[in-house]
Amino acid sequence: MAKSLSFTCTACGASFSKWSGRCDACGEWNTITQEAPLSAGPASKTLGSRRGTPVPLSDLSAAEAPPARTSSGMGELDRVLGGGLVPASAILVGGDPGIGKSTLLLQGAARFAQAGLKTVYVSGEEASAQVRMRAQRLGLAEAPVKLAAATSLRDILTTLETEAPDLVIIDSIQTVWADNVDSAPGSVAQVRAAAHELTTFAKRKGASVVMVGHVTKEGQIAGPRVVEHMVDTVLYFEGERGHQFRILRSVKNRFGPADEIGVFEMTGSGLSEVANPSELFLSGRGDPTPGSVVFSGIEGTRPVLVEMQALVAPTPHSQPRRAVVGWDGARLAMILAVLEARCGIPFAGLDVYLNVAGGMKISEPAADLAVAAALLSAREDASLPAETVVFGEISLSGALRPVSQTENRLKEAQKLGFTSAILPSGGKPGGSSGLSLTRMGDLTAFVGEVFGAG
């Protein structure tokens, strides 16, 4: 009986029954390759704590329960992991080249090793001497971490079986290749097979496995999306080359809150933690200027204050330009449409530029009102008071909707010296914050109250 052939797109991971020059899923050209099936299935068939036998949840004893988390001592890293490292967990870390992934994981490996975990750092991109050179630069030359330079999955698993570590770091998963898969290293089949085997090893041996993943030009982890479903936690290491700080963001975490962030500052001696990110993001803010508004947001469980900057200028082109950095461009188009349809404020013939200061990326709808305030401030050339924060969600009808965790947003603003806040009416009172609150019911009232128009 002939084997059924499978073809996979190396850009997005979509599967097809036959080859074609263009991927119908992502639109990329010449990315579809033939994929060989895996020659072996899972290593074991263990259900519950007894091989081949399901166990009632109520029968799990304290001895069978997993041990407690291990703290690294790096508060920002532990926060993103949900409170520490969970045994038998698989973690995928992605980020742009040169952003500092290897530096972060080497520092984390040293901290976990000093906390008592037997740690093995496997590098497929550098020799052991090169990793040791970086460790000396970071002041970690004496850390009790074992180094290995290998790319063969069989050799890596054999070594890990012998060493029996508590923590394994694979840098990176795209360099690991399995000899039973007929594909080039870094291909979809190789990445999927390597991630499967390493995740199986983590669950079987109780070791925590951290895998570094390269990202595509769109910023997503390269390889099939099924790899993100295999692992327990997916982290992204973000940051702008022109800024000194980096953000570790959790987009999936089975053992803690998702969308949690940890903030680090890149220095000559490695990454240092930033205990108060709001103060860092607002550090370069000077006197109040038109188009500048401070937004009080929530990232995971942490309130963060950032500056929203807008610039509105007449366009010399027939088609006005809309440029956005750090926010959703489609949501900007929606805010502009609501301002024109509900408030009678047109932006036709005007170029609009929006930037989240410091390279921060904002995704929550609570930034709608701050964006609208920045746009109006830039258009009318009128600045808001310097000690005012703004937040709220804008609906298509022009109504302002209350957002979650209002009290935490206001407390963070008061802690940084702000004295007033503009927010939607409704929701919890939040009067214990000590700030002067201005509540608005709709966008028209906000425009008339703040900018004297409506």
C-alpha positions as CSV (number, residue, x, y, z in Angstrom):
1,M,0.0,0.0,0.0
2,A,1.5,3.3,-1.0
3,K,2.2,5.9,1.6
4,S,0.0,9.1,1.6
5,L,2.1,12.2,0.9
6,S,1.8,15.3,3.0
7,F,3.0,18.8,2.1
8,T,3.5,21.5,4.7
9,C,4.1,25.3,4.5
10,T,7.3,26.2,6.2
11,A,6.0,29.7,6.9
12,C,2.7,29.1,8.6
13,G,2.5,25.3,9.1
14,A,-0.6,24.7,7.0
15,S,-0.9,21.1,5.5
16,F,-1.9,20.2,2.0
17,S,-2.4,16.9,0.1
18,K,-0.4,18.1,-3.0
19,W,2.3,20.6,-3.8
20,S,1.6,24.0,-5.1
21,G,3.8,27.1,-5.7
22,R,1.8,29.4,-3.4
23,C,0.4,28.7,0.1
24,D,-3.4,29.3,0.2
25,A,-3.2,30.0,4.0
26,C,-0.6,32.7,4.3
27,G,0.0,33.7,0.6
28,E,3.8,33.0,0.7
29,W,5.5,31.6,-2.5
30,N,7.8,28.5,-2.7
31,T,7.3,27.6,1.0
32,I,5.5,24.2,0.6
33,T,7.7,21.2,1.1
34,Q,7.0,17.5,1.3
35,E,6.9,16.2,4.9
36,A,7.9,12.7,5.9
37,P,5.7,11.0,8.6
38,L,7.2,10.3,12.0
39,S,8.7,6.9,12.3
40,A,7.8,6.4,16.0
41,G,4.9,7.4,18.2
42,P,5.0,8.6,21.8
43,A,7.5,7.0,24.1
44,S,5.0,5.9,26.7
45,K,1.2,5.4,27.2
46,T,1.0,6.6,30.8
47,L,-2.3,7.9,32.1
48,G,-2.4,9.3,35.5
49,S,0.2,7.9,37.8
50,R,-0.1,4.2,36.9
51,R,1.0,3.0,33.5
52,G,-2.0,2.4,31.2
53,T,-4.5,3.0,34.0
54,P,-6.6,6.1,34.5
55,V,-6.6,7.3,38.1
56,P,-9.5,9.2,39.8
57,L,-8.6,12.7,40.7
58,S,-9.7,12.1,44.3
59,D,-7.2,9.2,44.6
60,L,-4.1,11.3,43.9
61,S,-2.0,11.3,47.1
62,A,0.2,14.0,48.4
63,A,3.2,12.0,47.4
64,E,2.0,12.0,43.8
65,A,1.4,15.7,43.7
66,P,4.0,17.8,41.9
67,P,6.6,19.6,44.0
68,A,6.4,23.3,44.6
69,R,7.6,25.9,42.2
70,T,11.3,27.0,42.3
71,S,12.0,30.7,42.5
72,S,14.9,32.1,40.6
73,G,15.3,35.2,42.7
74,M,14.7,37.3,39.5
75,G,11.3,38.8,40.4
76,E,10.4,39.8,36.9
77,L,11.1,36.3,35.5
78,D,9.3,34.6,38.3
79,R,6.3,36.9,37.8
80,V,6.0,36.0,34.1
81,L,6.3,32.3,34.9
82,G,3.4,32.6,37.3
83,G,5.4,32.6,40.6
84,G,8.4,30.4,39.7
85,L,9.5,27.4,37.6
86,V,7.0,24.5,37.6
87,P,8.6,21.0,37.4
88,A,8.0,18.9,34.3
89,S,6.9,22.0,32.3
90,A,7.8,22.8,28.7
91,I,8.4,26.5,28.0
92,L,8.9,28.1,24.6
93,V,10.7,31.5,24.4
94,G,10.6,33.6,21.2
95,G,12.1,36.9,20.2
96,D,13.8,38.9,17.5
97,P,17.5,38.1,16.7
98,G,19.9,39.9,19.1
99,I,17.1,41.0,21.5
100,G,18.8,39.2,24.4
101,K,17.1,35.8,24.6
102,S,20.3,33.9,25.2
103,T,21.5,36.5,27.8
104,L,18.2,36.2,29.7
105,L,18.2,32.4,29.7
106,L,21.8,32.2,30.7
107,Q,21.2,34.6,33.6
108,G,18.0,32.6,34.5
109,A,19.9,29.3,34.3
110,A,22.6,30.6,36.7
111,R,20.0,31.8,39.2
112,F,18.0,28.5,39.1
113,A,21.3,26.5,39.4
114,Q,22.2,28.6,42.5
115,A,18.8,27.9,43.9
116,G,19.6,24.2,43.8
117,L,18.4,22.9,40.4
118,K,20.7,20.8,38.4
119,T,20.8,22.8,35.2
120,V,22.1,21.9,31.7
121,Y,22.4,24.5,28.9
122,V,22.5,23.0,25.4
123,S,23.5,25.4,22.7
124,G,23.1,24.5,19.0
125,E,24.2,27.9,17.7
126,E,27.4,28.5,19.8
127,A,30.3,26.4,21.0
128,S,30.7,25.8,24.8
129,A,33.6,28.2,24.9
130,Q,31.5,31.0,23.3
131,V,28.8,30.5,25.9
132,R,31.4,30.5,28.6
133,M,32.8,33.8,27.2
134,R,29.3,35.4,27.5
135,A,29.0,34.0,31.1
136,Q,32.3,35.7,32.0
137,R,31.0,39.0,30.6
138,L,27.9,38.6,32.7
139,G,29.8,37.7,35.8
140,L,28.4,34.2,35.9
141,A,31.6,32.2,35.2
142,E,31.3,30.4,38.6
143,A,27.7,29.4,38.2
144,P,27.1,25.7,38.6
145,V,25.6,25.3,35.1
146,K,26.7,22.4,32.8
147,L,27.2,23.4,29.1
148,A,26.8,21.3,26.0
149,A,27.1,22.1,22.3
150,A,25.0,19.7,20.2
151,T,22.3,19.6,17.5
152,S,21.5,15.9,17.2
153,L,18.3,15.2,19.1
154,R,19.4,11.6,19.8
155,D,22.7,12.8,21.4
156,I,20.9,15.5,23.4
157,L,18.3,13.0,24.8
158,T,20.9,10.4,25.6
159,T,23.0,13.0,27.5
160,L,19.9,14.2,29.4
161,E,18.9,10.7,30.3
162,T,22.4,10.2,31.8
163,E,22.6,13.6,33.6
164,A,19.0,13.6,34.9
165,P,18.8,17.4,35.2
166,D,16.1,19.5,36.8
167,L,16.2,22.2,34.2
168,V,17.2,22.0,30.5
169,I,17.6,25.0,28.2
170,I,17.7,24.3,24.4
171,D,19.1,27.2,22.4
172,S,17.5,27.0,19.9
173,I,14.8,24.5,18.8
174,Q,15.4,25.3,15.1
175,T,18.9,24.0,15.2
176,V,17.9,20.6,16.7
177,W,17.4,17.8,14.1
178,A,16.1,14.3,14.5
179,D,17.7,11.5,12.3
180,N,14.4,9.7,11.9
181,V,12.8,12.7,10.1
182,D,13.7,13.1,6.4
183,S,13.8,17.0,6.4
184,A,16.4,19.7,6.8
185,P,17.1,21.2,10.3
186,G,14.7,24.1,11.0
187,S,11.9,22.7,8.8
188,V,8.4,22.3,10.1
189,A,8.7,18.5,10.5
190,Q,12.0,18.8,12.3
191,V,10.8,21.5,14.7
192,R,7.6,19.6,15.5
193,A,9.5,16.3,16.1
194,A,12.1,17.9,18.3
195,A,9.6,19.8,20.3
196,H,7.5,16.7,20.8
197,E,10.4,14.6,22.0
198,L,11.7,17.3,24.4
199,T,8.2,17.9,25.8
200,T,7.8,14.1,26.3
201,F,11.1,14.0,28.1
202,A,10.0,16.8,30.4
203,K,6.8,15.0,31.3
204,R,8.4,11.6,31.7
205,K,11.4,12.7,33.8
206,G,10.0,15.6,35.7
207,A,12.5,18.1,34.3
208,S,11.7,21.6,33.1
209,V,12.6,22.2,29.5
210,V,13.0,25.7,28.1
211,M,13.2,25.9,24.3
212,V,14.3,29.1,22.4
213,G,12.4,29.7,19.1
214,H,13.2,32.0,16.2
215,V,10.6,34.4,15.0
216,T,9.3,35.2,11.5
217,K,9.3,38.7,10.0
218,E,5.7,39.1,11.4
219,G,7.1,38.5,14.9
220,Q,5.5,35.1,15.4
221,I,7.5,32.0,16.5
222,A,8.7,30.3,13.4
223,G,7.5,26.8,12.7
224,P,4.0,25.2,13.0
225,R,1.6,26.7,15.5
226,V,1.1,23.2,16.9
227,V,4.4,23.6,18.8
228,E,2.8,26.4,20.8
229,H,0.0,24.0,21.7
230,M,2.5,21.3,22.8
231,V,4.2,23.4,25.4
232,D,2.8,24.7,28.7
233,T,4.1,28.2,28.5
234,V,4.8,30.6,25.6
235,L,6.9,33.7,26.3
236,Y,7.9,36.5,23.9
237,F,11.0,38.7,24.5
238,E,10.2,42.1,23.0
239,G,12.0,45.4,22.7
240,E,13.2,48.1,20.4
241,R,16.8,48.2,19.4
242,G,16.9,52.0,20.1
243,H,15.6,51.5,23.7
244,Q,17.5,50.1,26.6
245,F,14.7,48.0,28.1
246,R,13.2,44.7,27.2
247,I,9.8,43.2,27.9
248,L,9.2,39.5,28.6
249,R,5.6,38.8,27.8
250,S,3.6,35.7,28.6
251,V,1.0,34.9,25.8
252,K,0.2,31.4,27.2
253,N,0.7,29.9,30.6
254,R,-1.0,26.9,32.0
255,F,0.3,27.6,35.5
256,G,-0.2,31.3,35.8
257,P,-1.9,34.4,34.3
258,A,-1.5,35.1,30.6
259,D,-0.5,38.5,29.3
260,E,1.8,39.1,32.3
261,I,4.9,41.1,31.6
262,G,8.4,41.4,33.1
263,V,10.5,44.5,32.4
264,F,14.3,44.3,32.1
265,E,16.9,46.9,31.3
266,M,19.8,46.0,29.0
267,T,23.1,47.1,30.5
268,G,26.8,46.4,29.8
269,S,26.7,43.6,32.4
270,G,23.5,41.9,31.2
271,L,19.8,42.4,32.0
272,S,18.8,44.1,35.2
273,E,15.2,44.0,36.6
274,V,13.0,47.1,36.5
275,A,10.9,47.2,39.6
276,N,8.8,50.2,38.5
277,P,8.1,50.0,34.8
278,S,5.8,53.0,34.8
279,E,8.5,55.3,36.1
280,L,10.8,54.0,33.3
281,F,8.3,54.5,30.5
282,L,7.6,58.1,31.7
283,S,11.2,59.0,32.5
284,G,11.7,61.0,29.3
285,R,8.5,62.9,29.4
286,G,9.0,66.7,29.7
287,D,6.6,69.6,29.8
288,P,3.0,69.0,28.5
289,T,2.9,69.2,24.7
290,P,0.0,68.8,22.2
291,G,-0.6,65.2,21.3
292,S,0.9,63.8,24.5
293,V,-1.5,61.9,26.8
294,V,-0.6,59.5,29.7
295,F,-2.6,56.2,29.6
296,S,-3.0,54.0,32.7
297,G,-3.1,50.4,31.5
298,I,-3.0,46.9,32.9
299,E,-0.6,44.3,31.7
300,G,-1.5,40.9,33.2
301,T,-1.8,41.8,36.9
302,R,0.4,44.9,36.8
303,P,-0.7,48.5,36.2
304,V,1.6,50.3,33.8
305,L,1.5,54.0,32.8
306,V,2.7,54.9,29.3
307,E,2.7,58.0,27.2
308,M,0.5,58.0,24.0
309,Q,1.9,60.4,21.4
310,A,0.0,61.6,18.3
311,L,0.9,63.9,15.5
312,V,-1.7,65.3,13.0
313,A,-0.4,67.2,10.0
314,P,-1.8,68.2,6.6
315,T,-0.9,65.7,3.9
316,P,0.7,66.6,0.6
317,H,-0.6,63.3,-0.9
318,S,-4.0,62.4,-2.2
319,Q,-4.3,59.5,0.3
320,P,-3.6,60.5,3.9
321,R,-1.2,58.3,5.8
322,R,-2.0,56.4,9.0
323,A,1.1,55.2,10.8
324,V,0.9,53.3,14.1
325,V,3.7,52.1,16.4
326,G,2.8,50.0,19.5
327,W,-0.9,49.9,18.9
328,D,-3.5,48.2,16.6
329,G,-3.8,50.1,13.3
330,A,-7.3,48.8,12.7
331,R,-8.4,50.2,16.0
332,L,-6.9,53.6,15.2
333,A,-9.1,53.6,12.0
334,M,-12.1,52.8,14.1
335,I,-11.4,55.7,16.6
336,L,-11.0,58.1,13.7
337,A,-14.3,57.0,12.2
338,V,-16.1,57.4,15.5
339,L,-14.7,60.9,16.0
340,E,-15.9,61.9,12.5
341,A,-19.3,60.2,12.6
342,R,-20.3,60.9,16.2
343,C,-18.4,64.1,17.0
344,G,-18.2,65.8,13.6
345,I,-14.4,66.0,13.8
346,P,-13.0,65.1,10.3
347,F,-9.5,63.8,9.7
348,A,-9.7,63.8,5.9
349,G,-6.7,65.4,4.3
350,L,-4.6,64.9,7.5
351,D,-1.7,62.5,8.1
352,V,-2.1,60.8,11.4
353,Y,0.9,59.3,13.3
354,L,0.4,57.4,16.6
355,N,3.2,56.1,18.8
356,V,3.4,54.4,22.2
357,A,6.5,56.0,23.8
358,G,9.3,53.7,24.9
359,G,8.6,50.9,22.4
360,M,5.8,49.5,24.6
361,K,3.0,47.5,22.8
362,I,-0.6,48.1,24.0
363,S,-3.4,45.8,23.1
364,E,-6.2,46.4,25.5
365,P,-9.3,48.4,24.5
366,A,-9.0,50.7,27.6
367,A,-6.5,52.8,25.6
368,D,-9.2,54.0,23.2
369,L,-10.0,57.2,25.2
370,A,-6.3,58.0,25.6
371,V,-5.8,57.6,21.9
372,A,-8.8,59.8,21.1
373,A,-7.5,62.5,23.5
374,A,-4.0,62.4,21.9
375,L,-5.5,62.8,18.4
376,L,-7.7,65.7,19.4
377,S,-4.9,67.3,21.4
378,A,-2.6,67.1,18.3
379,R,-5.4,68.3,15.9
380,E,-6.5,71.2,18.0
381,D,-2.9,72.1,19.2
382,A,-4.0,72.0,22.8
383,S,-2.2,70.1,25.5
384,L,-3.9,68.3,28.4
385,P,-2.8,69.0,32.0
386,A,0.5,67.3,32.8
387,E,-0.8,65.5,35.9
388,T,-3.8,63.8,34.2
389,V,-4.2,60.2,33.2
390,V,-6.8,59.0,30.7
391,F,-8.4,55.6,30.1
392,G,-11.6,54.1,28.8
393,E,-13.1,52.1,26.0
394,I,-15.0,53.7,23.1
395,S,-17.9,52.0,21.5
396,L,-19.1,52.5,17.9
397,S,-22.0,54.6,19.2
398,G,-19.6,57.0,20.8
399,A,-20.4,55.9,24.3
400,L,-17.6,55.4,26.8
401,R,-17.6,52.0,28.5
402,P,-16.0,51.3,31.9
403,V,-12.9,49.1,32.1
404,S,-11.7,46.5,34.6
405,Q,-9.3,47.2,37.5
406,T,-10.1,50.9,37.7
407,E,-8.9,51.1,41.3
408,N,-5.5,49.6,40.5
409,R,-5.0,52.0,37.5
410,L,-5.9,55.0,39.7
411,K,-3.6,53.9,42.6
412,E,-0.6,53.5,40.2
413,A,-1.3,57.0,38.8
414,Q,-1.4,58.5,42.3
415,K,1.8,56.7,43.3
416,L,3.6,58.4,40.4
417,G,2.4,61.9,41.4
418,F,-0.7,62.3,39.1
419,T,-3.5,64.3,40.6
420,S,-6.5,63.9,38.2
421,A,-7.9,61.3,35.9
422,I,-10.4,61.2,33.1
423,L,-12.4,58.0,32.8
424,P,-15.8,56.6,31.8
425,S,-18.8,57.0,34.1
426,G,-20.2,53.8,35.6
427,G,-18.2,50.9,37.0
428,K,-16.8,50.9,40.5
429,P,-16.5,54.4,42.2
430,G,-12.8,54.2,42.9
431,G,-13.0,57.2,45.1
432,S,-10.4,56.0,47.6
433,S,-7.6,56.7,45.2
434,G,-7.3,60.3,46.3
435,L,-7.3,61.6,42.7
436,S,-9.7,64.2,41.2
437,L,-11.9,62.2,38.9
438,T,-13.7,63.4,35.8
439,R,-16.2,60.9,34.6
440,M,-17.6,61.1,31.0
441,G,-20.6,59.3,29.6
442,D,-19.8,59.6,25.9
443,L,-17.2,60.9,23.5
444,T,-19.2,64.0,22.6
445,A,-19.3,65.1,26.2
446,F,-15.5,64.4,26.5
447,V,-14.7,66.6,23.5
448,G,-16.9,69.4,24.7
449,E,-15.5,69.3,28.3
450,V,-11.8,68.9,27.6
451,F,-11.4,70.7,24.3
452,G,-14.3,73.1,24.4
453,A,-16.0,71.7,21.2
454,G,-18.7,69.3,20.5
